């Protein structure tokens, strides 16, 4: 791409995480990455780990997110400040209300990334997945070139404090939960703290797995490192916990009594093109988000690939299982169906149920076919309890099966719903629909963006991501309480 002088950042746009509006003059001498995205874009969310990795490996890189409120879902529009807090973003964010930046940089797709050199020239522009692999070499080259010229500013951009967040808590944005019903333990992916927390039913923390610092190191529980771990499933017979280490694009195996973490699938880089699979650690994955065990296979909700994958646990071979990779809601045979960023997966022992987040749908995989009990299209979402064919949910991210019922983390409705495949009915069982952290009767209690569900000893455990907590639903007493973790 021929370098072109970048248009300046116009005055009058709304800024967050800065103490004054920025201009290109403020950024002179730095490599700048403009990230055009929306909080409602599922691909943008999946690329957050790659963006963080670029920042970590290039400390002088100035990252600026540019959001377009007119393209946000109703769940985000008008609540930009809260969306920033929930995303945990600490670099500058510009709100392009009047589309001035979109027009100036000719942006048509989301996400789009614009690379600006320290002299203020646009030297790269790319869209879609594969962010790290495409941009990291260019940033390296620009850094060396301008450092040799003596025109490079070093150190992080000092632009002001990020929005005030929540006070320090035992968990930070927990993504998923899994149960050990033999040992009566609960596993929590403490996503924001890059670790796994193991707790008893009495809420005592039995141990933590991982250093708590983002990384991809294998080894003992105290030395291993994860990066934004999410989906969990525990093999009670083998005593193995499987982890979807989403930020590293890998599957990790946590073994007892060896007390060791091992990478069993993924190369550590996001797949940039469809693949046929192969030996686990030879195959690049793309944002593995959740896991389920069925019949000697580990099934993977591969959000970034818009597919469901599976691993043969005897050989550790991985392969695409369902979905073409195209982003759509299409039923049919496994290799002809399509998903939209599936983020949750569970099994009732016969069928697989998938929380197809971007499609606001629940999909069922059985006898080689994919069908949609709940959901109509990626643009059709809402909050309606009724018979499944007419029900509406909003970007569900978690799912669990128990006693013939399917439980849904209806994330953007801040509820947990129950789907009865026998009767076809969909009903809210937890949550008033108002975002909050209120305990009490299940219909009065409030959640904040729940992402994961598990059944342990007859109680339903909820990863209440936005509240940095695990909530407990007692289906007999119809009460919701907060699990107060302690050591």
C-alpha positions as CSV (number, residue, x, y, z in Angstrom):
1,X,0.0,0.0,0.0
2,X,1.4,3.4,-1.0
3,X,1.7,5.6,2.2
4,X,-1.0,8.3,2.3
5,X,-1.2,11.1,4.9
6,X,-3.8,10.1,7.4
7,X,-6.7,12.5,7.9
8,X,-6.6,14.0,11.4
9,X,-9.0,13.0,14.1
10,X,-11.8,15.6,14.0
11,X,-12.7,17.8,16.9
12,X,-16.0,17.3,18.5
13,X,-16.0,13.5,18.7
14,X,-16.7,11.9,22.1
15,X,-13.7,10.3,23.9
16,X,-13.3,7.8,26.7
17,X,-10.2,6.6,28.6
18,X,-8.4,9.9,27.8
19,X,-8.0,13.1,29.7
20,X,-8.2,15.2,26.5
21,X,-9.3,14.7,22.9
22,X,-6.5,13.2,20.8
23,X,-5.1,14.3,17.5
24,X,-2.6,12.8,15.1
25,X,-0.1,15.5,16.4
26,X,-0.4,13.9,19.9
27,X,0.4,10.5,18.3
28,X,3.4,11.7,16.2
29,X,6.4,9.4,16.6
30,X,4.2,6.3,17.4
31,X,2.9,3.4,15.4
32,X,-0.9,3.8,15.6
33,X,-3.6,1.2,15.1
34,X,-7.1,2.5,14.5
35,X,-9.7,-0.3,15.3
36,X,-13.1,0.4,13.7
37,X,-15.6,-1.9,15.5
38,X,-18.8,-2.1,17.5
39,X,-19.5,-3.6,20.9
40,X,-22.2,-5.7,19.3
41,X,-19.9,-7.3,16.7
42,X,-19.2,-10.9,17.6
43,X,-16.1,-11.0,15.4
44,X,-14.8,-7.9,17.1
45,X,-15.2,-9.5,20.5
46,X,-13.3,-12.7,19.3
47,X,-10.4,-10.6,18.1
48,X,-9.9,-8.9,21.4
49,X,-7.2,-11.4,22.5
50,X,-5.2,-10.8,19.3
51,X,-5.5,-7.0,19.9
52,X,-4.2,-7.4,23.4
53,X,-1.3,-9.6,22.2
54,X,-0.3,-6.9,19.7
55,X,-0.2,-4.4,22.6
56,X,1.7,-6.7,24.9
57,X,4.4,-7.4,22.3
58,X,4.6,-3.9,21.0
59,X,4.6,-1.6,24.1
60,X,4.9,1.6,22.0
61,X,1.9,0.8,19.8
62,X,-1.0,3.3,20.3
63,X,-4.3,1.5,19.9
64,X,-7.5,3.6,19.4
65,X,-10.9,2.0,19.1
66,X,-13.5,3.8,17.1
67,X,-17.1,2.8,17.6
68,X,-20.2,3.6,15.7
69,X,-23.3,3.8,18.0
70,X,-25.7,3.7,15.1
71,X,-24.6,0.2,14.3
72,X,-24.9,-1.2,17.9
73,X,-27.7,-3.5,19.0
74,X,-30.4,-2.1,21.2
75,X,-28.6,-3.8,24.1
76,X,-25.7,-1.4,23.7
77,X,-27.0,1.7,22.1
78,X,-27.3,4.5,24.7
79,X,-25.1,2.5,27.2
80,X,-21.7,3.1,25.7
81,X,-20.1,3.8,29.1
82,X,-21.4,0.6,30.6
83,X,-20.3,-1.4,27.5
84,X,-16.7,0.0,27.9
85,X,-16.7,-1.1,31.5
86,X,-17.9,-4.5,30.7
87,X,-15.3,-5.0,28.0
88,X,-12.5,-3.9,30.4
89,X,-11.0,-1.8,27.7
90,X,-8.2,0.6,28.9
91,X,-7.0,2.2,25.6
92,X,-8.5,5.3,24.1
93,X,-12.0,5.0,22.6
94,X,-13.6,7.4,20.2
95,X,-17.4,7.4,19.5
96,X,-18.0,8.3,15.9
97,X,-21.5,9.7,16.3
98,X,-21.6,11.5,13.0
99,X,-19.6,9.0,10.9
100,X,-16.8,11.5,10.4
101,X,-14.0,8.9,10.9
102,X,-15.8,6.2,9.0
103,X,-16.1,8.5,6.0
104,X,-12.5,9.9,6.3
105,X,-11.0,6.4,6.3
106,X,-13.6,4.9,3.9
107,X,-14.6,2.2,6.4
108,X,-17.3,-0.3,5.2
109,X,-16.8,-3.5,7.2
110,X,-16.4,-4.3,10.9
111,X,-13.9,-4.9,12.2
112,X,-11.4,-2.9,10.1
113,X,-7.9,-2.0,11.2
114,X,-5.9,1.0,9.9
115,X,-2.2,1.1,10.5
116,X,-0.5,4.6,10.7
117,X,3.3,5.0,10.8
118,X,5.1,7.4,13.1
119,X,5.2,10.0,10.4
120,X,1.4,10.1,10.2
121,X,0.9,8.1,7.0
122,X,-1.6,5.3,6.5
123,X,0.5,2.3,5.6
124,X,-1.9,-0.6,6.0
125,X,-5.6,-1.4,6.1
126,X,-7.2,-4.8,6.7
127,X,-10.5,-6.3,7.8
128,X,-11.8,-9.5,9.4
129,X,-9.9,-12.3,11.2
130,X,-6.2,-13.1,11.3
131,X,-5.3,-9.8,12.9
132,X,-2.2,-10.7,14.7
133,X,-0.5,-12.7,11.9
134,X,-1.1,-9.9,9.4
135,X,-0.1,-6.8,11.5
136,X,2.6,-7.9,13.9
137,X,5.3,-8.2,11.2
138,X,4.4,-4.8,9.8
139,X,4.5,-3.2,13.2
140,X,7.9,-4.8,13.8
141,X,9.2,-3.4,10.5
142,X,7.9,0.1,11.2
143,X,9.3,0.1,14.7
144,X,12.8,-0.8,13.5
145,X,12.7,1.6,10.6
146,X,11.7,4.7,12.6
147,X,13.9,3.8,15.6
148,X,16.9,3.8,13.2
149,X,15.8,7.3,12.0
150,X,15.5,8.5,15.6
151,X,11.8,9.3,15.1
152,X,10.2,6.7,17.4
153,X,8.6,7.4,20.7
154,X,9.0,4.6,23.2
155,X,6.8,3.5,26.1
156,X,3.0,3.3,26.4
157,X,0.8,6.1,25.3
158,X,-0.2,8.2,28.4
159,X,-3.7,9.3,27.6
160,X,-5.5,9.3,30.9
161,X,-7.1,6.8,33.2
162,X,-9.6,4.3,32.0
163,X,-13.2,4.4,33.2
164,X,-13.4,3.6,36.9
165,X,-14.2,-0.1,37.2
166,X,-15.5,-2.3,39.9
167,X,-13.5,-2.9,43.1
168,X,-11.2,-5.9,43.2
169,X,-13.1,-9.2,43.5
170,X,-12.3,-12.9,43.8
171,X,-13.3,-13.4,40.2
172,X,-13.1,-11.0,37.2
173,X,-15.4,-11.6,34.3
174,X,-15.8,-15.4,34.9
175,X,-16.7,-17.0,31.6
176,X,-17.8,-20.5,32.2
177,X,-18.4,-23.1,35.0
178,X,-18.1,-26.9,35.1
179,X,-19.0,-29.5,37.7
180,X,-17.4,-32.5,39.3
181,X,-20.4,-34.3,40.7
182,X,-18.2,-37.1,42.1
183,X,-15.8,-35.0,44.0
184,X,-18.4,-32.2,44.5
185,X,-16.2,-29.5,43.1
186,X,-17.0,-26.5,40.9
187,X,-14.5,-25.3,38.3
188,X,-14.7,-21.6,37.3
189,X,-12.9,-20.1,34.3
190,X,-11.8,-16.8,36.0
191,X,-11.4,-15.3,32.5
192,X,-10.3,-11.8,33.4
193,X,-7.7,-13.2,35.9
194,X,-6.4,-15.8,33.3
195,X,-6.8,-18.7,35.7
196,X,-9.1,-21.5,36.8
197,X,-10.6,-21.5,40.2
198,X,-11.6,-24.8,41.9
199,X,-14.1,-24.5,44.7
200,X,-16.1,-26.8,47.0
201,X,-19.9,-26.5,47.5
202,X,-19.2,-24.6,50.6
203,X,-17.7,-21.9,48.4
204,X,-14.2,-22.5,49.8
205,X,-11.5,-22.0,47.1
206,X,-9.7,-25.4,47.1
207,X,-7.0,-24.3,44.6
208,X,-6.3,-22.1,41.6
209,X,-4.7,-23.3,38.4
210,X,-2.5,-20.8,36.6
211,X,-0.3,-17.9,37.6
212,X,-3.0,-15.3,37.0
213,X,-0.8,-13.6,34.4
214,X,-1.7,-13.9,30.7
215,X,0.5,-16.5,28.9
216,X,0.6,-19.9,27.3
217,X,3.0,-21.9,29.5
218,X,2.4,-25.6,30.2
219,X,3.5,-27.1,33.5
220,X,2.4,-27.5,37.1
221,X,-0.6,-25.7,38.6
222,X,1.5,-22.9,40.0
223,X,3.6,-22.3,36.8
224,X,1.1,-22.8,34.0
225,X,-0.4,-19.8,32.3
226,X,-3.6,-19.2,30.4
227,X,-4.9,-16.3,28.3
228,X,-8.7,-15.5,28.7
229,X,-9.7,-19.2,29.4
230,X,-13.4,-19.8,28.8
231,X,-15.1,-23.2,28.2
232,X,-14.6,-26.0,30.7
233,X,-15.7,-29.7,30.9
234,X,-14.6,-32.3,33.5
235,X,-14.1,-36.0,32.6
236,X,-15.0,-37.6,35.9
237,X,-13.8,-41.1,34.9
238,X,-10.3,-39.9,33.8
239,X,-10.0,-37.1,36.3
240,X,-9.1,-34.6,33.6
241,X,-10.4,-31.0,33.1
242,X,-10.4,-29.7,29.6
243,X,-10.1,-26.0,29.0
244,X,-10.9,-23.9,26.0
245,X,-8.1,-21.4,26.3
246,X,-9.7,-18.9,24.0
247,X,-7.1,-16.1,24.0
248,X,-4.4,-18.6,23.1
249,X,-6.6,-20.4,20.5
250,X,-5.7,-23.7,22.2
251,X,-7.3,-26.6,24.1
252,X,-5.5,-27.3,27.4
253,X,-5.7,-30.5,29.5
254,X,-5.5,-30.2,33.3
255,X,-4.6,-33.6,34.9
256,X,-4.9,-34.9,38.4
257,X,-3.0,-36.4,40.3
258,X,-0.1,-35.2,38.1
259,X,-1.3,-31.6,38.7
260,X,-0.1,-30.6,35.3
261,X,-1.4,-28.4,32.5
262,X,-0.7,-29.6,28.9
263,X,-1.6,-28.1,25.5
264,X,-3.3,-30.8,23.4
265,X,-4.6,-28.8,20.5
266,X,-3.9,-25.5,18.7
267,X,-0.7,-23.8,17.6
268,X,-1.2,-20.7,19.7
269,X,-2.1,-18.6,16.6
270,X,-5.6,-18.1,15.3
271,X,-6.4,-20.0,12.1
272,X,-6.7,-17.5,9.2
273,X,-8.3,-19.9,6.7
274,X,-10.5,-23.1,6.9
275,X,-8.6,-26.3,7.7
276,X,-9.3,-30.0,7.5
277,X,-7.8,-30.7,10.8
278,X,-5.1,-33.1,11.8
279,X,-2.9,-33.9,14.9
280,X,-4.0,-31.6,17.7
281,X,-1.0,-29.4,18.2
282,X,-0.3,-29.1,14.5
283,X,-3.7,-27.5,13.7
284,X,-4.4,-23.8,14.2
285,X,-7.8,-23.1,15.9
286,X,-9.9,-20.0,16.0
287,X,-11.4,-18.8,19.3
288,X,-12.5,-22.1,20.9
289,X,-15.2,-20.9,23.3
290,X,-16.8,-24.0,25.0
291,X,-16.5,-27.7,25.3
292,X,-18.6,-30.9,25.7
293,X,-17.8,-34.6,26.1
294,X,-19.7,-37.3,24.2
295,X,-18.7,-40.8,23.1
296,X,-15.0,-40.6,23.3
297,X,-14.8,-37.2,21.6
298,X,-14.4,-33.6,22.9
299,X,-16.7,-31.3,21.0
300,X,-15.6,-27.7,20.6
301,X,-17.7,-24.6,20.0
302,X,-15.3,-22.8,17.7
303,X,-16.7,-19.3,17.7
304,X,-14.1,-17.8,15.4
305,X,-14.6,-20.4,12.7
306,X,-18.4,-20.5,12.9
307,X,-18.2,-24.2,13.4
308,X,-18.4,-27.1,15.8
309,X,-15.2,-29.1,15.9
310,X,-14.3,-32.4,17.7
311,X,-11.2,-34.1,19.1
312,X,-10.7,-37.9,19.3
313,X,-9.6,-38.3,22.9
314,X,-7.6,-41.4,22.1
315,X,-5.5,-39.9,19.4
316,X,-5.9,-36.1,20.0
317,X,-6.7,-35.6,16.3
318,X,-9.0,-32.6,15.7
319,X,-11.3,-31.9,12.8
320,X,-14.3,-29.8,11.8
321,X,-17.5,-31.6,12.7
322,X,-20.4,-29.3,11.8
323,X,-20.7,-26.1,9.8
324,X,-19.3,-24.8,6.6
325,X,-17.5,-21.9,8.2
326,X,-19.8,-19.4,6.5
327,X,-21.6,-17.0,8.9
328,X,-25.3,-17.9,8.7
329,X,-28.1,-19.8,10.3
330,X,-28.6,-22.8,8.0
331,X,-29.9,-26.2,9.0
332,X,-29.2,-29.5,7.4
333,X,-26.5,-32.2,7.2
334,X,-23.4,-31.5,9.3
335,X,-21.2,-30.3,6.4
336,X,-23.9,-28.1,4.9
337,X,-25.2,-26.4,8.0
338,X,-23.9,-22.9,9.2
339,X,-23.5,-21.2,12.5
340,X,-22.8,-17.6,13.7
341,X,-20.1,-17.5,16.4
342,X,-21.3,-20.5,18.5
343,X,-20.2,-19.8,22.1
344,X,-21.8,-22.6,24.2
345,X,-22.1,-26.4,23.8
346,X,-23.6,-29.1,25.9
347,X,-25.0,-32.6,25.6
348,X,-27.9,-34.6,27.1
349,X,-26.0,-37.9,26.3
350,X,-27.5,-38.3,22.8
351,X,-27.7,-34.9,21.1
352,X,-25.4,-31.8,21.2
353,X,-27.0,-28.5,22.0
354,X,-25.2,-25.3,20.8
355,X,-25.8,-21.7,21.9
356,X,-25.3,-20.1,18.5
357,X,-24.6,-16.6,19.9
358,X,-24.5,-14.5,16.8
359,X,-27.7,-16.0,15.5
360,X,-29.6,-15.6,18.8
361,X,-30.5,-19.3,18.4
362,X,-30.2,-22.7,20.0
363,X,-29.1,-25.4,17.6
364,X,-29.4,-29.2,18.1
365,X,-27.1,-31.7,16.4
366,X,-28.4,-35.3,16.3
367,X,-28.0,-38.2,13.8
368,X,-25.8,-36.2,11.5
369,X,-28.2,-33.3,11.2
370,X,-28.3,-29.7,12.5
371,X,-31.7,-28.2,13.4
372,X,-32.8,-25.0,15.1
373,X,-35.4,-25.4,17.9
374,X,-35.1,-21.7,18.9
375,X,-34.2,-18.9,16.6
376,X,-34.9,-17.6,13.2
377,X,-32.1,-15.4,11.8
378,X,-29.1,-13.4,13.0
379,X,-31.2,-10.2,12.8
380,X,-34.2,-11.7,14.7
381,X,-33.7,-11.5,18.5
382,X,-35.7,-10.5,21.5
383,X,-37.2,-11.8,24.8
384,X,-40.3,-13.9,24.5
385,X,-41.2,-17.0,26.5
386,X,-43.5,-19.3,24.6
387,X,-43.4,-22.5,22.4
388,X,-39.9,-22.9,21.0
389,X,-40.7,-22.1,17.4
390,X,-42.0,-18.7,18.4
391,X,-39.7,-17.9,21.4
392,X,-37.1,-15.2,21.2
393,X,-33.7,-15.0,23.0
394,X,-30.9,-12.5,22.7
395,X,-27.3,-13.6,22.0
396,X,-27.1,-16.6,24.3
397,X,-23.6,-17.6,25.3
398,X,-24.0,-20.6,27.6
399,X,-26.0,-23.8,27.7
400,X,-26.3,-26.9,29.9
401,X,-28.4,-30.1,30.0
402,X,-29.8,-31.7,33.1
403,X,-32.8,-34.1,33.8
404,X,-34.0,-33.9,30.2
405,X,-34.1,-30.1,30.2
406,X,-31.8,-27.6,28.4
407,X,-30.8,-24.5,30.4
408,X,-29.8,-21.3,28.4
409,X,-27.7,-18.4,29.5
410,X,-29.7,-15.8,27.7
411,X,-26.9,-13.3,27.9
412,X,-28.2,-10.1,26.5
413,X,-31.5,-10.5,28.2
414,X,-29.7,-11.1,31.6
415,X,-31.7,-14.2,32.2
416,X,-31.5,-18.0,32.4
417,X,-34.2,-19.8,30.5
418,X,-35.3,-23.4,30.4
419,X,-36.1,-25.3,27.2
420,X,-38.1,-28.5,27.5
421,X,-37.5,-30.5,24.3
422,X,-40.4,-32.9,25.2
423,X,-43.0,-30.1,25.4
424,X,-41.3,-27.5,23.3
425,X,-41.8,-24.8,25.9
426,X,-39.2,-22.0,26.7
427,X,-39.6,-20.3,30.1
428,X,-37.5,-17.9,32.1
429,X,-36.4,-19.4,35.4
430,X,-33.9,-16.8,36.7
431,X,-33.8,-13.1,36.2
432,X,-36.1,-10.1,36.1
433,X,-34.5,-8.9,32.9
434,X,-33.1,-5.8,34.6
435,X,-29.3,-5.9,34.7
436,X,-28.1,-6.0,38.3
437,X,-26.8,-8.3,41.1
438,X,-29.9,-8.8,43.2
439,X,-30.4,-12.1,45.1
440,X,-33.8,-13.4,46.1
441,X,-36.7,-15.2,44.5
442,X,-35.7,-16.4,41.0
443,X,-38.2,-14.1,39.2
444,X,-37.0,-11.0,41.2
445,X,-33.3,-11.7,41.1
446,X,-31.1,-9.9,38.6
447,X,-28.1,-11.0,36.5
448,X,-25.6,-9.1,34.4
449,X,-24.7,-10.9,31.1
450,X,-24.5,-14.5,32.3
451,X,-22.2,-16.7,30.1
452,X,-21.9,-20.2,31.7
453,X,-24.1,-22.8,33.4
454,X,-23.5,-26.0,35.3
455,X,-25.4,-28.4,37.5
456,X,-23.7,-29.5,40.8
457,X,-25.6,-31.5,43.4
458,X,-29.0,-30.5,42.1
459,X,-28.2,-26.7,42.2
460,X,-27.6,-24.6,39.0
461,X,-24.4,-22.6,39.0
462,X,-24.3,-19.5,36.8
463,X,-21.2,-17.6,35.6
464,X,-22.6,-14.1,36.1
465,X,-19.9,-12.5,34.0
466,X,-20.9,-8.8,34.3
467,X,-21.2,-9.1,38.1
468,X,-17.8,-10.9,38.5
469,X,-19.5,-13.6,40.4
470,X,-21.0,-17.1,40.5
471,X,-24.7,-17.2,41.3
472,X,-26.5,-20.2,42.6
473,X,-30.1,-21.1,41.7
474,X,-32.0,-23.6,43.9
475,X,-34.8,-25.1,41.7
476,X,-36.7,-26.5,44.7
477,X,-36.9,-23.3,46.7
478,X,-36.7,-21.0,43.6
479,X,-34.1,-18.9,45.2
480,X,-31.0,-17.2,43.8
481,X,-27.9,-16.5,45.9
482,X,-24.4,-15.3,45.3
483,X,-21.5,-17.8,45.9
484,X,-19.2,-16.0,48.3
485,X,-15.8,-17.5,47.6
486,X,-13.3,-17.8,50.5
487,X,-10.0,-19.4,51.2
